[in-house]
Amino acid sequence: MKDLIRVRSLISAEIEAVLNQQIKKEAYSSSIYLSMASWCDRNGFDGSADYFFKQAEEERHHQMKLYKYVLDMGGTAISPEITNIKIEYNSFREVFEDALDQEVAITQSFKNIAAKCHKEQDFVTMEFLNWFLKEQREEEYKARRALELFEVIGEEGTGRWQIDKHVGSIKYDSEA
Amino acid sequence: MIETGSASSSLTEVFHTKHGSVQQCDKSHQWLIEFAGKSAKFDYRCLLKLKKAVYSIDIERALLDTAAVPDVEIIFLCACEHCYVLSVAEVIALKELLQGTFVMLELNHLITDCLNRLVY
């Protein structure tokens, strides 16, 4: 008997399901970053607003990369419904705390998918995921560095203005 | 898995229960479901849609529901020519048939995967 499901799709139903969940998480991330950009813009933090607009675009790019992969492998990519996006933040610092939490959650999620790929011996998807795992190093680094600016510069006086000016210049250029 | 029928039909039984059976046609890449007095052919996408539709039926709610409404579930699949109108007992039977089918398809995949690795 032919393995017809394998003929139709390179990835298993379980891997397809977790990749679709990840597509939703990336879409949620993108929306959250847009909301952060909106809050920063409304409160006069132009540098941070630009930073979060770029982050939102990056997350959208990640979402599309996953979306295309599921389709290319013969699966069904599901366009997600995104709700419950936080609009208001209590402070400038809280925005960056939430951003780091978001990146940590995304890294954890990719680790879970990688664990499933190892369990199923799906080395093709594992190889695809390597790009995201490396990307998460940069994403977490930038979010952590941004939050550290609050400790290094301090929020007193013109501190928040300076933090806002420096956020855009955070770069991750490790070759490791 | 039992090879049935003539060479031209090339149907292979995937799973059966006392209520129905599922057979696979390697040539047309379809599955023939014999259930509730009808035979219906499903391609891969429609089979997955049927599985999703049946699995999403809340059987417990249907059994406990005392409202004076007809005790039937209509399974209608988008872009698929087949439709089922089933009682709760039939839904349970179809779910059992599909669960067994997908276990057997998964088992077939695991065995094929292992054999392919030995060959290539």
HADDOCK unambig.tbl for C-alpha pairs under 7 A between the chains (distance, minus, plus):
assign (segid A and resid 1 and name CA) (segid B and resid 12 and name CA) 6.70 0.50 0.50
assign (segid A and resid 1 and name CA) (segid B and resid 26 and name CA) 6.92 0.50 0.50
assign (segid A and resid 2 and name CA) (segid B and resid 26 and name CA) 6.00 0.50 0.50
assign (segid A and resid 3 and name CA) (segid B and resid 108 and name CA) 6.45 0.50 0.50
assign (segid A and resid 3 and name CA) (segid B and resid 109 and name CA) 5.62 0.50 0.50
assign (segid A and resid 3 and name CA) (segid B and resid 112 and name CA) 6.91 0.50 0.50
assign (segid A and resid 4 and name CA) (segid B and resid 29 and name CA) 6.58 0.50 0.50
